[in-house]
Amino acid sequence: MNRVNLYKKASISFVSLLVFGFSFFSCGDFLSIDEYFSDEIKLDSVFANTRYIKSYMWGAANLFPDEGNILQNNYTPGPLATDEAFTSFLSTTHSYFGMSFVLGEVTSSNLRSFNTWGNLYMIIRKCNTIFNRIDEAKDMTTKERFEILGTTRFIRAYAYYNILVDFGPPILLGDEIMDSNEQLSYYDRPRCTYDEAVEYICNELEEASLYLPLTTSLMQFGIPTKGAAYGLIARIRLNHASPLYNGAKLPDRHSAIGNVQRMGPFMCNRSMMKRDGPRPQLPRKE
Amino acid sequence: MKHKIYILLILSILFGSSYGQSRQDSKTFVIEGIVYDDLDTPLPGVTVYIRDKISVGTTTNTEGEFSIKVNRNDVLIFSFVGYEQVEYLVTAEKKDLVIKFKETAQALDEVIVTGLGTQRKISSVAAVTSIDVKELQTPASSISNLLGGRVPGVISMQTSGEPGRNISEFWVRGIGTFGANSSALVLIDGLEGDINAIDPSDIESFSVLKDASATAVYGVRGANGVVLVTTKRGQPGKLSVTGRVNYQISSLRRTPNYLRAYDYALLANEARAVRNESPIYTGVELDIIRDGSDPDLYPDVNWQEEILKNTGFRQSYYVSARGGAQVAKYFISLGMSNEAAAYNVDKNSPYAANVGYNTYSFRTNLDLELSPSTTLYFGADGFLSQQNDPGVASTNYIWYAQSNLNPLLLPKMYSNGQYPASGTGSLTSPIVQINYMGRRLNQAFKGKYTLSLNQNLSMITDGLSLRAQGSYDINSYFSEARLLNPPLFQAIGRDKDGKLITVQRVSEGAISYGRSTDQYRKYHFESTLNYERLFSEDHRVSGLVYYYLSDEKRASESTNNLTAIPLRYQGVSSRLTYGFKDTYMVDFNFGYTGSENFQPGRQYGFFPSIALGWVPSGYQFFQRIFPFIDFLKFRGSYGTVGNDRISATRFPYLTMVSMGNGHPWDTSAGFEVIGESRIGADNLEWEKAKKSNLGIEARLFNEKLSLVVDVFNDLRDGIFMQRVQVPDYAGLITKPYSNIGEMSSYGSDGNIAFTHDINKEMNFTVRGNYTFSKNNVKHWEEANPRFPYQEVSGYPYGTIRGYQALGLFKDWDDVNNSPAQFGKVMPGDIKYRDVNGDGVINSNDMTPLSYSTYPLLMYGFGGEFRYKKITLGILFKGTGKTDFFHVGYSSNGIGYVPFFRGVNGNVLTMAKDPSNRWIPKEYAAQNGIDLKYAENPNARFPRLTYGYNENNSQRSDFWKGDSRYLRLQEVTINYNLKNDFLRKIKVASIDFQLIGNNLLLWDKVKLFDPEQAYRNGEVYPIPTTYALQMYINL
């Protein structure tokens, strides 16, 4: 009888231990990490909040290369990329990459500091993300919304501008955010023409200029303003009018005393003043 | 609270049952008798024990006689393998007890250990290799070194012979995936463990599970094969104690031979002269070097002799005890080993004490019977390793130093007592590093504690049982270094009196202390429901359901909120088998495992597998037609296994966002910036491997010849890779991972053994095994390369690419008419082939040259010969063709190519032979070298260069070698001593063993050990060892 009692106790305790063991870790949630991950900032919570959307926008702008790097670690060939320039120090070891450009040291396997293509498209993707998700923030005032839209549009247009200057006509994505995990055929997009690029960028800049501030404070000098947008439009259109894009066979020759010798016909069918209607007026400074 | 009550309940049951046995009768007397088997012959070696008394028992002697002290009412149990147990209740003293055994009704079923239990060997349809544990009893620093060449299905490589690091890597059936994890799962008593921490004398059985059907119950963990080790358990009967003592001497072979100072200087001058540079050593200096008249400024040190100990010594001790009674059985073992350091230490140095590698281990297995149908198992084991190193870096550096310091660079010590430093301080004297720079200690402890409850549920239905087990692993690591810098000087010349002028290069540094620690812990719980039954003698059915969950965490990986999350797995798997008359068998398995690497909702994967077996030798007509075939089985299996491990990236489906401060457009005021730091991939799935296997097992000629051959194929799909083909203009911060890689591997393994009894006292066994495996990458995500031979897809994994060499340039015409190569090229430099015909030799001309450096084919053969009490065993181990590169792959040519890095690097003595290098005719004529050796187009080395020569340092098949080898891996002589004198001192027997390892080597490399050939002598070679081992069985 001793044995039977023992037996009963053993089996009861054993079964209960098992049951307890199973219940201790509830099977379904064992692998979930929500309790840890909920403390992290998630991409969804970024767009639920106006402050974070602004930070995300500045995060996009923060990715632009430093415009002050014109001689060393420059993102565009710049003033040293000419036969008339020389440097005292080796271009490769001292990062005079404009010099490297004319010396043939920039190759497809080593782009030195000029490889900004991917970076600029990251900026464009972030801007598109803002456009697609700006409505998720419920605490946004109308004024803030337009400010964010204006600045974001400028950022995106500026990114396309940089691609246009350094790489030629870009692949225009519009407002699309590309999927990250698709078949190769999905990613087969053509590049636009120079004309299309100019039109797109200038249109974007004009729309942005409606909401950009007139001036910024001294501490925030460098943030885009209306004037910046218009100035950029002007520069783009001027470059567009250049004979390089107008079908000329030979470039103009300029003599040292200023005589200009036109060397062949070019169609001046593009100009800064393509549109009818009043020219946009910059308000005068008070 | 609840679980505390139940634990208390269990403990009280334990105590209760043990109290029940402590009542003793005071009357003791002696029972004697003889035990006979069913043919009426006396049976020696029968275990006789008292049922409820722990460790009280004896065995019958050679006449079958026994004598044991008992109390009234004790129950004597007589047991012997193959016979039914006999019980005898003691009522009175008896001196002529006769016990007769009856053979057990069922024939002895040989069992093999497979996933979660044992299966009868005859009806197993899975590819499982079992190793006789006796073969693993030879001394080796770790069991992983014993597997290659002995276990069919295992390919192994030992990359260093250094004490503390001489552990082989091994793979089951080669490498089948390019994902992160390609190594096999090692289970010790069913729980994951470290194969290097287990003492071979603790092992009861050892099996390797190779195909999908065998590994399916382990789900994702078993994707790369499973190694199952079970340790010894207690057994009822008298206490049996085993002690083992082992002394081993190891002696280095294949250490490279380097030139001494004068020859080195001559060659250095040649290397400069043939490149039109000025010589390094003037004529006067050469005379000084030859005479050795200024050992301070022109030393001639053979660093290998100075720092390397050619013989090493290792000792180990082990003792184990097993015994018990029906109610409680135990097994306890303790072990320790000590291996002396591999290099010479200055006895006077305070830091030199105790250098070496020590290990201490213990293991205990307790089985308690709580009731006739319930047993409780408690196991604990611990392994502590301590490595004491002298001062700086690892002994890897010390070995590296002896291959890098040329004889002229540094003396051992200047004549004024100062210690030397070379100019830049990058190469320090290893004598200083070993003896005067302090000491380090690396300590690691691995402990595991487990409790398991087994309940036999035959009261519900016959053959049903339930098991629940929990375990806790704790590993802790501690390393500390106490370092100091002695002042080091460089001699720069002599003053007018001839006294040495030295400049201090390294100033004395105060002692510094640094430490690092790490900790790893794991909780594991599993339970199994098992059902086994034989219906009406013909239908054998078994079923198994297995559930596990585990949670592990490592302190050093917990660096941020997400990496600190413990690693968790959970899974259910099941196996159903059916066998009819042991002739037709079918197994069906499935696994359902969950992993944290996938989004909720996709975390679980289902992996089924099926196996079929057919034993034609069971038919009557078969036995009539082929009487010489005792057993023949055909089996095949097909199944899927999942894998989820990506390198270092956890939770790849999460998009991570980080916050910071930025200055867009360089504003003075900063802005808060937020951005994604990682883009998650949201359609990830399990990597699936489809494994198929076909096998034949046969035993012929009266069980004399046995063979097993398996052919396997593994197709792995959906391997995680980063989507590098996604173009940049998608603007992704990081490229996501996706399931797009595909790889296949295939091969075969098998073994064959032949046993023959010459007469009653002599027999021998001859055996052999092989493993062959090859793989092929079917899809590897990469940006489209320019030429098809540059693709990774379509070639084996790890294919090594390089230039095709056409030989050496003959003369200046040859150089001028060939495409441009690397830098300025002269006759005698290596000429490469312009594969794509573009007139330039550059990286676009690199084509696949060879497979990766681990072997594709591994084989072993050997045998045993037994005469009376002496056994002689031999084992050979070898690999098939395995390529390696002296230059350009992992190593960099130092120690092989003369002056590869200028002043760094020793020069092999074979460079002195002029036929081994390309010498221009003019130089040969000027320096008295026989012109027939000049401009040798088949020279081993091209024209010498002092320093790095870009052209000759490219990876090409000029530097390719074959590291295949055949080793006489082991010779064992075993003598078993048993006599009456020993029995008088209570020793049952003593085994003496003499073991030699790595005694002979046949290979093509000759200069270095072939398993490390690609390191050009920069690694500690694998030594030859001689050991004396003694087992004392009480």
Contacts between the chains, C-beta under 8 A, distances in Angstrom:
chain1	res1	chain2	res2	distance
A	2	B	20	7.3
A	3	B	371	7.0
A	3	B	372	7.6
A	6	B	13	6.5
A	6	B	16	7.1
A	6	B	17	6.8
A	6	B	370	7.1
A	6	B	371	5.4
A	7	B	371	4.5
A	7	B	372	7.6
A	7	B	373	7.1
A	7	B	374	7.6
A	9	B	9	6.8
A	9	B	13	5.9
A	10	B	13	6.0
A	10	B	370	4.8
A	10	B	371	4.8
A	10	B	374	4.5
A	10	B	455	7.9
A	11	B	371	7.9
A	11	B	373	7.9
A	11	B	374	7.0
A	11	B	455	6.7
A	13	B	6	5.2
A	13	B	9	4.7
A	13	B	10	5.7
A	13	B	13	7.3
A	14	B	374	6.4
A	14	B	453	5.6
A	14	B	455	5.2
A	14	B	466	8.0
A	14	B	468	7.6
A	16	B	6	5.6
A	17	B	3	7.4
A	17	B	6	5.3
A	17	B	10	7.7
A	17	B	453	6.9
A	17	B	468	6.8
A	18	B	466	7.5
A	18	B	468	5.3
A	18	B	527	6.6
A	20	B	2	6.0
A	20	B	3	5.5
A	20	B	6	6.8
A	21	B	468	6.2
A	21	B	470	7.3
A	21	B	525	6.1
A	21	B	527	7.2
A	24	B	3	7.8
A	25	B	525	7.5
A	25	B	549	5.9
A	25	B	570	8.0
A	27	B	549	7.8
A	27	B	570	6.6
A	30	B	549	5.9
A	30	B	568	6.1
A	30	B	570	4.9
A	30	B	594	7.6
A	31	B	568	5.5
A	31	B	569	7.9
A	31	B	570	6.0
A	31	B	594	5.1
A	31	B	595	7.1
A	31	B	596	5.1
A	31	B	600	7.8
A	31	B	603	5.5
A	32	B	600	5.9
A	33	B	562	7.8
A	33	B	565	5.4
A	33	B	596	6.5
A	33	B	651	6.9
A	36	B	561	6.3
A	36	B	562	6.8
A	36	B	564	7.9
A	36	B	565	5.1
A	37	B	562	7.1
A	37	B	651	8.0
A	37	B	654	7.0
A	39	B	561	6.5
A	40	B	561	6.1
A	40	B	562	7.0
A	40	B	656	7.2
A	40	B	657	7.5
A	41	B	657	4.7
A	41	B	658	7.9
A	41	B	659	6.4
A	41	B	674	7.4
A	42	B	655	7.5
A	42	B	657	6.6
A	43	B	655	5.0
A	43	B	657	5.6
A	43	B	676	6.6
A	46	B	657	6.1
A	46	B	674	5.8
A	51	B	672	7.7
A	52	B	674	5.8
A	54	B	671	7.9
A	54	B	672	7.9
A	55	B	659	7.2
A	55	B	671	7.0
A	55	B	672	4.4
A	55	B	673	5.6
A	55	B	674	4.2
A	56	B	673	7.8
A	56	B	674	4.8
A	56	B	675	7.0
A	58	B	662	6.1
A	58	B	664	5.4
A	58	B	671	4.0
A	58	B	672	7.0
A	58	B	673	4.9
A	59	B	662	6.7
A	59	B	673	3.8
A	59	B	674	5.1
A	59	B	675	4.0
A	60	B	675	7.6
A	61	B	662	8.0
A	61	B	664	3.5
A	61	B	665	6.7
A	62	B	662	3.7
A	62	B	663	7.2
A	62	B	664	4.6
A	62	B	671	7.7
A	62	B	673	5.0
A	62	B	675	7.9
A	63	B	675	7.9
A	64	B	664	6.9
A	64	B	665	7.2
A	66	B	666	6.8
A	67	B	665	7.7
A	67	B	666	7.8
A	68	B	666	6.8
A	117	B	728	5.7
A	117	B	729	7.2
A	118	B	728	3.5
A	118	B	729	7.5
A	118	B	731	7.6
A	121	B	728	5.9
A	121	B	729	4.4
A	121	B	730	7.1
A	121	B	731	4.0
A	122	B	731	4.6
A	122	B	732	7.4
A	122	B	733	6.2
A	123	B	731	7.6
A	124	B	731	5.8
A	125	B	730	7.1
A	125	B	731	2.9
A	125	B	732	7.3
A	126	B	675	7.3
A	126	B	731	7.5
A	170	B	729	7.9
A	171	B	729	5.4
A	173	B	729	7.5
A	178	B	729	7.9
A	178	B	730	4.2
A	178	B	731	7.1
A	179	B	730	8.0
A	180	B	679	5.7
A	180	B	681	6.6
A	180	B	723	7.4
A	180	B	726	6.7
A	180	B	730	6.8
A	180	B	732	5.6
A	180	B	736	4.8
A	181	B	681	5.4
A	181	B	682	7.5
A	181	B	683	5.8
A	181	B	723	6.4
A	181	B	726	7.8
A	181	B	736	5.7
A	181	B	738	5.2
A	182	B	726	7.9
A	184	B	725	6.1
A	187	B	726	6.6
A	187	B	727	5.3
A	187	B	730	6.7
A	189	B	729	7.7
A	218	B	668	7.9
A	219	B	667	6.9
A	219	B	668	5.2
A	219	B	669	4.2
A	220	B	667	5.0
A	220	B	668	7.7
A	220	B	669	5.5
A	221	B	667	6.4
A	221	B	668	7.3
A	222	B	664	7.6
A	222	B	665	3.6
A	222	B	666	5.3
A	222	B	667	4.7
A	223	B	664	7.5
A	223	B	665	6.2
A	223	B	667	6.1
A	224	B	665	7.6
